[in-house]
Amino acid sequence: MSQEFEVRLFGPGLPGAGASAKARWEFEALRLTAADQEFSAPGRALELRGAGFNNERLRVAWRDAAGEFTLFLETAAARAAFAAHAPASLKAKLGLAQSAARRTDIRFKLGWAVLGLVLLLPVLLLLGFYLQADAVAGWVAERMPVEMEQKIGELTEQRIKLEFRPRTAGAAYDAVQALARRLEPPSRFKYRWHLVDRPEVNAFAAPGGVIVVFSGLLRQAQTPEEVAGVLAHEIGHVELRHSLKAAIKDLGFQALLSFALGDLASTLAGDLAAKLTELQFSRDAEAEADRYGLQRLLEASVDPRGLPTFFARLAPQEKGLALPAMLSTHPPSKERMVAMEGAIGKLPPKDYRPLELDWAAVRAAVGD
């Protein structure tokens, strides 16, 4: 006689909710005792299949002269005892039932894993974007057609006109346009230059060739070459798509979703006008824009010493309570200053073509 194990038995003469029974194998037959009654079933007559939420239980059924009986092996110990002493005639059926239970268990666990992944996916994407924000933003920007970036620039320009109301005439406006004509490179972008009345010493570039100059920059600069250095640097941000990458990085997961849905242009333009003055570029991006700006000045035959001279004059203000906007959004670190001055110092002597602008009149036009 084999080890006894507990089962729940249903059948004729038993309560509708079943009865707790003791079961054991005796040779080729399964013997059960429930409610002071004895039951017996030959092993070859038993039908086996999984039961329960994920087939973790085993259902055993048979029919005799009294009717149909069913028992459930609800514990792992009961299932182990049942299988350990089952007759050879039942081994094949038992193997099939156990295999079905394992397959169901695997599907069940896989389903929970997939559900967990779906629930965690937004968090994982956000974490991945945070850890690899620069790389992801660069990947998206590289795959964006120039036409779409141009569209972002146009939509952003509309917002800029509404928010800042740029000047459209006057000595200061004419000076910005003259500098633009001198500095603009052959480009895939169509440049648009705007002068706005803001006291901050700053300028910024939007994707697609939109560049905004604050009147405070013209007021602070002592020569047109100083402003030309700043504007050449901003052209570098446009040509190298730094503004686009920074905007994508700032929007984060929303930018990825919009890119996937094909609506990135309107998404970026929607917030870009308000955030352009706050976008921060990496040290590498600033260094790249510096190198590009220096090359652009040389190609335009503009004295490149204006930019480091301008930053050197602004740098002492870093010790004040309020950091000038040009230094906060385009930080002239010591490394940048040394790199710019070193690069300029290595240049061969050259007679640069002067920027023939009445700078005193320009500064007067912006309230100097």
C-alpha positions as a Python dict, from the first residue, in 0.01 Angstrom:
ca = {
    (1, 'M'): (0, 0, 0),
    (2, 'S'): (133, 343, -92),
    (3, 'Q'): (137, 673, 94),
    (4, 'E'): (-199, 836, 161),
    (5, 'F'): (-274, 1181, 24),
    (6, 'E'): (-568, 1417, 57),
    (7, 'V'): (-805, 1498, -229),
    (8, 'R'): (-1145, 1658, -277),
    (9, 'L'): (-1396, 1411, -415),
    (10, 'F'): (-1719, 1477, -605),
    (11, 'G'): (-1973, 1219, -715),
    (12, 'P'): (-2293, 1027, -642),
    (13, 'G'): (-2381, 1011, -272),
    (14, 'L'): (-2142, 1297, -183),
    (15, 'P'): (-2220, 1662, -89),
    (16, 'G'): (-2258, 1903, -378),
    (17, 'A'): (-1951, 2093, -260),
    (18, 'G'): (-1753, 1770, -254),
    (19, 'A'): (-1600, 1584, 36),
    (20, 'S'): (-1251, 1566, 178),
    (21, 'A'): (-1111, 1218, 109),
    (22, 'K'): (-805, 1009, 181),
    (23, 'A'): (-660, 841, -126),
    (24, 'R'): (-393, 577, -181),
    (25, 'W'): (-273, 345, -453),
    (26, 'E'): (-323, -27, -405),
    (27, 'F'): (-153, -200, -693),
    (28, 'E'): (-342, -91, -1009),
    (29, 'A'): (-637, 69, -827),
    (30, 'L'): (-697, 402, -659),
    (31, 'R'): (-871, 358, -321),
    (32, 'L'): (-1054, 648, -153),
    (33, 'T'): (-1227, 697, 181),
    (34, 'A'): (-1474, 982, 221),
    (35, 'A'): (-1766, 1035, 460),
    (36, 'D'): (-1733, 676, 589),
    (37, 'Q'): (-1766, 548, 234),
    (38, 'E'): (-1513, 349, 34),
    (39, 'F'): (-1454, 410, -337),
    (40, 'S'): (-1229, 240, -587),
    (41, 'A'): (-1125, 311, -945),
    (42, 'P'): (-892, 112, -1172),
    (43, 'G'): (-594, 315, -1287),
    (44, 'R'): (-657, 243, -1656),
    (45, 'A'): (-1006, 400, -1628),
    (46, 'L'): (-884, 736, -1495),
    (47, 'E'): (-888, 1050, -1710),
    (48, 'L'): (-641, 1324, -1615),
    (49, 'R'): (-622, 1693, -1700),
    (50, 'G'): (-514, 2020, -1545),
    (51, 'A'): (-750, 2238, -1346),
    (52, 'G'): (-748, 2570, -1167),
    (53, 'F'): (-647, 2925, -1261),
    (54, 'N'): (-328, 2821, -1440),
    (55, 'N'): (-371, 2441, -1446),
    (56, 'E'): (-173, 2408, -1125),
    (57, 'R'): (-419, 2152, -987),
    (58, 'L'): (-482, 1802, -1127),
    (59, 'R'): (-832, 1677, -1208),
    (60, 'V'): (-894, 1299, -1206),
    (61, 'A'): (-1225, 1156, -1335),
    (62, 'W'): (-1374, 810, -1389),
    (63, 'R'): (-1710, 644, -1433),
    (64, 'D'): (-1850, 326, -1273),
    (65, 'A'): (-2192, 170, -1217),
    (66, 'A'): (-2285, 437, -960),
    (67, 'G'): (-2207, 726, -1193),
    (68, 'E'): (-1928, 975, -1266),
    (69, 'F'): (-1671, 1069, -1002),
    (70, 'T'): (-1418, 1351, -1000),
    (71, 'L'): (-1140, 1430, -758),
    (72, 'F'): (-899, 1725, -740),
    (73, 'L'): (-539, 1708, -623),
    (74, 'E'): (-503, 2058, -482),
    (75, 'T'): (-161, 2046, -315),
    (76, 'A'): (185, 1983, -453),
    (77, 'A'): (234, 1706, -194),
    (78, 'A'): (-83, 1527, -305),
    (79, 'R'): (14, 1551, -671),
    (80, 'A'): (361, 1419, -596),
    (81, 'A'): (225, 1120, -400),
    (82, 'F'): (-31, 1047, -672),
    (83, 'A'): (236, 1050, -945),
    (84, 'A'): (499, 861, -747),
    (85, 'H'): (288, 548, -704),
    (86, 'A'): (68, 563, -1014),
    (87, 'P'): (59, 238, -1212),
    (88, 'A'): (247, 204, -1538),
    (89, 'S'): (-80, 207, -1731),
    (90, 'L'): (-136, 567, -1616),
    (91, 'K'): (213, 706, -1676),
    (92, 'A'): (146, 825, -2032),
    (93, 'K'): (-172, 1012, -1934),
    (94, 'L'): (4, 1157, -1631),
    (95, 'G'): (293, 1278, -1846),
    (96, 'L'): (56, 1453, -2086),
    (97, 'A'): (-129, 1624, -1801),
    (98, 'Q'): (196, 1738, -1640),
    (99, 'S'): (328, 1870, -1973),
    (100, 'A'): (7, 2064, -2030),
    (101, 'A'): (34, 2209, -1681),
    (102, 'R'): (393, 2316, -1743),
    (103, 'R'): (300, 2480, -2074),
    (104, 'T'): (16, 2666, -1907),
    (105, 'D'): (247, 2775, -1626),
    (106, 'I'): (501, 2905, -1876),
    (107, 'R'): (232, 3097, -2066),
    (108, 'F'): (96, 3231, -1739),
    (109, 'K'): (438, 3355, -1626),
    (110, 'L'): (513, 3493, -1971),
    (111, 'G'): (183, 3678, -1967),
    (112, 'W'): (267, 3839, -1634),
    (113, 'A'): (614, 3926, -1763),
    (114, 'V'): (468, 4091, -2074),
    (115, 'L'): (213, 4279, -1864),
    (116, 'G'): (487, 4395, -1630),
    (117, 'L'): (698, 4508, -1924),
    (118, 'V'): (407, 4700, -2073),
    (119, 'L'): (345, 4872, -1741),
    (120, 'L'): (715, 4945, -1691),
    (121, 'L'): (789, 5043, -2051),
    (122, 'P'): (713, 5416, -2007),
    (123, 'V'): (934, 5425, -1698),
    (124, 'L'): (1212, 5234, -1875),
    (125, 'L'): (1190, 5464, -2177),
    (126, 'L'): (1206, 5772, -1957),
    (127, 'L'): (1502, 5628, -1767),
    (128, 'G'): (1676, 5538, -2091),
    (129, 'F'): (1610, 5884, -2233),
    (130, 'Y'): (1745, 6044, -1915),
    (131, 'L'): (2062, 5832, -1919),
    (132, 'Q'): (2120, 5871, -2293),
    (133, 'A'): (1943, 6200, -2361),
    (134, 'D'): (2215, 6350, -2581),
    (135, 'A'): (2251, 6034, -2789),
    (136, 'V'): (1875, 5992, -2830),
    (137, 'A'): (1824, 6359, -2922),
    (138, 'G'): (2105, 6333, -3176),
    (139, 'W'): (1955, 6016, -3323),
    (140, 'V'): (1615, 6181, -3369),
    (141, 'A'): (1766, 6502, -3511),
    (142, 'E'): (1978, 6312, -3764),
    (143, 'R'): (1669, 6139, -3898),
    (144, 'M'): (1463, 6453, -3928),
    (145, 'P'): (1438, 6591, -4284),
    (146, 'V'): (1562, 6944, -4334),
    (147, 'E'): (1214, 7035, -4459),
    (148, 'M'): (1067, 6938, -4123),
    (149, 'E'): (1329, 7139, -3935),
    (150, 'Q'): (1255, 7434, -4163),
    (151, 'K'): (886, 7393, -4075),
    (152, 'I'): (973, 7397, -3704),
    (153, 'G'): (1163, 7720, -3764),
    (154, 'E'): (868, 7876, -3945),
    (155, 'L'): (621, 7782, -3672),
    (156, 'T'): (861, 7903, -3404),
    (157, 'E'): (915, 8229, -3591),
    (158, 'Q'): (541, 8294, -3584),
    (159, 'R'): (542, 8253, -3206),
    (160, 'I'): (847, 8477, -3175),
    (161, 'K'): (676, 8753, -3371),
    (162, 'L'): (370, 8731, -3147),
    (163, 'E'): (564, 8719, -2821),
    (164, 'F'): (860, 8951, -2887),
    (165, 'R'): (729, 9183, -3162),
    (166, 'P'): (1067, 9226, -3338),
    (167, 'R'): (1179, 9555, -3487),
    (168, 'T'): (1138, 9591, -3861),
    (169, 'A'): (1327, 9916, -3927),
    (170, 'G'): (1583, 10157, -3784),
    (171, 'A'): (1962, 10178, -3747),
    (172, 'A'): (1988, 9882, -3510),
    (173, 'Y'): (1767, 9663, -3730),
    (174, 'D'): (1967, 9759, -4039),
    (175, 'A'): (2292, 9676, -3858),
    (176, 'V'): (2173, 9325, -3770),
    (177, 'Q'): (2067, 9262, -4129),
    (178, 'A'): (2402, 9392, -4259),
    (179, 'L'): (2592, 9162, -4025),
    (180, 'A'): (2368, 8875, -4133),
    (181, 'R'): (2440, 8935, -4502),
    (182, 'R'): (2813, 8936, -4429),
    (183, 'L'): (2810, 8621, -4216),
    (184, 'E'): (2549, 8390, -4367),
    (185, 'P'): (2708, 8079, -4520),
    (186, 'P'): (2585, 7882, -4820),
    (187, 'S'): (2328, 7672, -4638),
    (188, 'R'): (2044, 7423, -4664),
    (189, 'F'): (1855, 7659, -4432),
    (190, 'K'): (1688, 7989, -4512),
    (191, 'Y'): (1806, 8234, -4246),
    (192, 'R'): (1573, 8488, -4084),
    (193, 'W'): (1714, 8746, -3843),
    (194, 'H'): (1511, 8933, -3581),
    (195, 'L'): (1598, 9213, -3341),
    (196, 'V'): (1382, 9232, -3028),
    (197, 'D'): (1372, 9491, -2753),
    (198, 'R'): (1500, 9297, -2453),
    (199, 'P'): (1759, 9425, -2204),
    (200, 'E'): (1939, 9091, -2173),
    (201, 'V'): (2282, 9060, -2333),
    (202, 'N'): (2190, 8762, -2547),
    (203, 'A'): (2109, 8606, -2882),
    (204, 'F'): (1965, 8265, -2961),
    (205, 'A'): (1912, 8038, -3258),
    (206, 'A'): (1598, 7840, -3336),
    (207, 'P'): (1600, 7532, -3561),
    (208, 'G'): (1583, 7597, -3932),
    (209, 'G'): (1779, 7924, -3942),
    (210, 'V'): (1582, 8163, -3719),
    (211, 'I'): (1817, 8381, -3512),
    (212, 'V'): (1698, 8636, -3257),
    (213, 'V'): (1921, 8918, -3131),
    (214, 'F'): (1838, 9108, -2812),
    (215, 'S'): (1885, 9484, -2810),
    (216, 'G'): (2086, 9445, -2488),
    (217, 'L'): (2358, 9270, -2687),
    (218, 'L'): (2396, 9566, -2924),
    (219, 'R'): (2393, 9808, -2632),
    (220, 'Q'): (2673, 9623, -2450),
    (221, 'A'): (2900, 9559, -2751),
    (222, 'Q'): (3158, 9827, -2826),
    (223, 'T'): (3231, 9723, -3184),
    (224, 'P'): (3036, 9547, -3461),
    (225, 'E'): (3307, 9277, -3464),
    (226, 'E'): (3204, 9176, -3111),
    (227, 'V'): (2846, 9123, -3223),
    (228, 'A'): (2965, 8947, -3538),
    (229, 'G'): (3150, 8696, -3320),
    (230, 'V'): (2832, 8620, -3125),
    (231, 'L'): (2623, 8587, -3441),
    (232, 'A'): (2877, 8359, -3609),
    (233, 'H'): (2858, 8139, -3300),
    (234, 'E'): (2477, 8128, -3332),
    (235, 'I'): (2508, 8034, -3699),
    (236, 'G'): (2719, 7743, -3579),
    (237, 'H'): (2434, 7625, -3356),
    (238, 'V'): (2199, 7633, -3657),
    (239, 'E'): (2429, 7457, -3903),
    (240, 'L'): (2525, 7190, -3647),
    (241, 'R'): (2156, 7150, -3546),
    (242, 'H'): (2236, 7213, -3180),
    (243, 'S'): (1911, 7403, -3120),
    (244, 'L'): (1707, 7119, -3266),
    (245, 'K'): (1887, 6859, -3053),
    (246, 'A'): (1853, 7072, -2739),
    (247, 'A'): (1480, 7120, -2800),
    (248, 'I'): (1428, 6746, -2850),
    (249, 'K'): (1624, 6673, -2533),
    (250, 'D'): (1424, 6931, -2339),
    (251, 'L'): (1092, 6779, -2446),
    (252, 'G'): (1216, 6433, -2354),
    (253, 'F'): (978, 6138, -2398),
    (254, 'Q'): (714, 6365, -2553),
    (255, 'A'): (953, 6431, -2841),
    (256, 'L'): (1005, 6057, -2897),
    (257, 'L'): (631, 5994, -2902),
    (258, 'S'): (567, 6284, -3139),
    (259, 'F'): (849, 6166, -3366),
    (260, 'A'): (695, 5818, -3380),
    (261, 'L'): (353, 5969, -3460),
    (262, 'G'): (493, 6204, -3723),
    (263, 'D'): (390, 6521, -3537),
    (264, 'L'): (726, 6636, -3401),
    (265, 'A'): (729, 6966, -3590),
    (266, 'S'): (415, 7106, -3428),
    (267, 'T'): (507, 6961, -3087),
    (268, 'L'): (848, 7126, -3085),
    (269, 'A'): (722, 7456, -3222),
    (270, 'G'): (444, 7465, -2964),
    (271, 'D'): (685, 7507, -2671),
    (272, 'L'): (1002, 7621, -2842),
    (273, 'A'): (942, 7995, -2854),
    (274, 'A'): (897, 8011, -2478),
    (275, 'K'): (1193, 7786, -2404),
    (276, 'L'): (1455, 7901, -2655),
    (277, 'T'): (1600, 8156, -2416),
    (278, 'E'): (1639, 7879, -2155),
    (279, 'L'): (1788, 7602, -2371),
    (280, 'Q'): (2125, 7488, -2247),
    (281, 'F'): (2394, 7350, -2475),
    (282, 'S'): (2657, 7100, -2370),
    (283, 'R'): (3022, 7195, -2337),
    (284, 'D'): (3097, 6998, -2654),
    (285, 'A'): (2821, 7180, -2844),
    (286, 'E'): (2953, 7520, -2735),
    (287, 'A'): (3305, 7425, -2838),
    (288, 'E'): (3178, 7306, -3177),
    (289, 'A'): (2987, 7630, -3229),
    (290, 'D'): (3298, 7827, -3131),
    (291, 'R'): (3508, 7646, -3390),
    (292, 'Y'): (3241, 7685, -3656),
    (293, 'G'): (3195, 8053, -3571),
    (294, 'L'): (3568, 8120, -3595),
    (295, 'Q'): (3584, 7955, -3937),
    (296, 'R'): (3280, 8153, -4054),
    (297, 'L'): (3439, 8482, -3944),
    (298, 'L'): (3757, 8397, -4132),
    (299, 'E'): (3562, 8307, -4446),
    (300, 'A'): (3374, 8639, -4421),
    (301, 'S'): (3701, 8827, -4356),
    (302, 'V'): (3577, 8957, -4020),
    (303, 'D'): (3827, 9013, -3738),
    (304, 'P'): (3767, 8710, -3508),
    (305, 'R'): (3906, 8874, -3196),
    (306, 'G'): (3571, 9037, -3126),
    (307, 'L'): (3410, 8736, -2955),
    (308, 'P'): (3679, 8660, -2694),
    (309, 'T'): (3716, 9033, -2632),
    (310, 'F'): (3343, 9063, -2571),
    (311, 'F'): (3331, 8764, -2338),
    (312, 'A'): (3638, 8885, -2151),
    (313, 'R'): (3461, 9212, -2079),
    (314, 'L'): (3145, 9033, -1961),
    (315, 'A'): (3325, 8770, -1753),
    (316, 'P'): (3383, 8989, -1441),
    (317, 'Q'): (3005, 9019, -1407),
    (318, 'E'): (2994, 8649, -1318),
    (319, 'K'): (3085, 8756, -966),
    (320, 'G'): (2768, 8963, -939),
    (321, 'L'): (2434, 8843, -816),
    (322, 'A'): (2279, 8826, -1162),
    (323, 'L'): (2462, 8641, -1437),
    (324, 'P'): (2427, 8804, -1781),
    (325, 'A'): (2207, 8601, -2011),
    (326, 'M'): (2488, 8549, -2262),
    (327, 'L'): (2702, 8390, -1991),
    (328, 'S'): (2423, 8179, -1843),
    (329, 'T'): (2304, 8025, -2170),
    (330, 'H'): (2643, 8029, -2348),
    (331, 'P'): (2886, 7988, -2056),
    (332, 'P'): (3235, 8109, -2157),
    (333, 'S'): (3429, 7861, -1947),
    (334, 'K'): (3799, 7914, -1900),
    (335, 'E'): (3864, 7622, -2135),
    (336, 'R'): (3654, 7786, -2408),
    (337, 'M'): (3828, 8119, -2367),
    (338, 'V'): (4171, 7957, -2378),
    (339, 'A'): (4073, 7750, -2682),
    (340, 'M'): (3939, 8052, -2874),
    (341, 'E'): (4236, 8273, -2794),
    (342, 'G'): (4477, 7989, -2875),
    (343, 'A'): (4313, 7922, -3211),
    (344, 'I'): (4314, 8291, -3301),
    (345, 'G'): (4676, 8324, -3188),
    (346, 'K'): (4781, 8055, -3436),
    (347, 'L'): (4627, 8235, -3732),
    (348, 'P'): (4864, 8396, -3983),
    (349, 'P'): (4859, 8775, -4010),
    (350, 'K'): (4571, 8899, -4221),
    (351, 'D'): (4408, 9227, -4312),
    (352, 'Y'): (4042, 9182, -4229),
    (353, 'R'): (3773, 9374, -4412),
    (354, 'P'): (3617, 9617, -4161),
    (355, 'L'): (3248, 9617, -4082),
    (356, 'E'): (3150, 9963, -4198),
    (357, 'L'): (2874, 10040, -3952),
    (358, 'D'): (2814, 10356, -3749),
    (359, 'W'): (2826, 10173, -3418),
    (360, 'A'): (2759, 10481, -3209),
    (361, 'A'): (2434, 10531, -3402),
    (362, 'V'): (2344, 10165, -3354),
    (363, 'R'): (2393, 10185, -2977),
    (364, 'A'): (2199, 10508, -2964),
    (365, 'A'): (1911, 10337, -3146),
    (366, 'V'): (1885, 10077, -2869),
    (367, 'G'): (1899, 10330, -2588),
    (368, 'D'): (2269, 10346, -2500),
}
